[in-house]
Amino acid sequence: MKIHIGEKIKARAKELKLGTTELGKLINTSKQNIYGIFKRSSIDVEVLYTISKALKFNFFQYYEIPELNKQESKLQKELDELHKEIARLSSHVESLTEKNELLKKINHLLEKKSKRKQ
């Protein structure tokens, strides 16, 4: 899949009604450089990051690899399941702790009762 990133940047700037001068000011470059960016089919990562921040848009999404997205989605589901299991176990531990405290109190009372009999 061939991406012309300059066209994507130009479209986003147009969507935001930003001219080349305004965009240039946002990323600290001249409007001539902006025209050059619009013509590029590829771009330096740091420049793309700066433009992404300025235009409040993730241009890196055009370069994402679908297989990695599937893997990430699968890992996120597994992580969600682990969080649910942790929550379930935490609740179980809390319940067991309460039962343990009750058993300690019962044991203490039984010891008191046993001492009184002696």
Stockholm file with secondary structure:
# STOCKHOLM 1.0

chainA/1-118         MKIHIGEKIKARAKELKLGTTELGKLINTSKQNIYGIFKRSSIDVEVLYTISKALKFNFFQYYEIPELNKQESKLQKELDELHKEIARLSSHVESLTEKNELLKKINHLLEKKSKRKQ
#=GR chainA/1-118 SS CCCCHHHHHHHHHHHTTCCHHHHHHHHTSCHHHHHHHHHCSSCCHHHHHHHHHHTTCCGGGGGCCHHHHHHHHHHHHHHHHHHHHHHHHHHHHHHHHHHHHHHHHHHHHHHHHHHHHC
#=GC SS_cons         CCCCHHHHHHHHHHHTTCCHHHHHHHHTSCHHHHHHHHHCSSCCHHHHHHHHHHTTCCGGGGGCCHHHHHHHHHHHHHHHHHHHHHHHHHHHHHHHHHHHHHHHHHHHHHHHHHHHHC
//
